[in-house]
């Protein structure tokens, strides 16, 4: 369903390394006979583990990309938290100076 597809996309947005979402997206696309989109998600998915050198490189590249995305999300969240803390601190200091504190 469209709702399941949207939820899976939201899961990927929150956790791009969530390898279990890709098969769900593939199955939803296949159910709707959207082969092109199913192939797109299949190419994005974590490669199946096979003890071949080429496959190992592709899996490692996928994991490296997932780790990079996770690190970027962490940095973005840290930056946003610091900005919010500065905003709150600045607002509190301003209220204290103006005597405009709610009691």
Secondary structure, DSSP 8 states (H G I E B T S, - for coil): -HHHHHHHHHHHHH-TT-THHHHHHHHHHHHTT-HHHHHHHHHHS-----SSHHHHHHHHHHHHHHHHHHHHHHHHHHHHHHHHHHHHHHHHHHHHHHT----
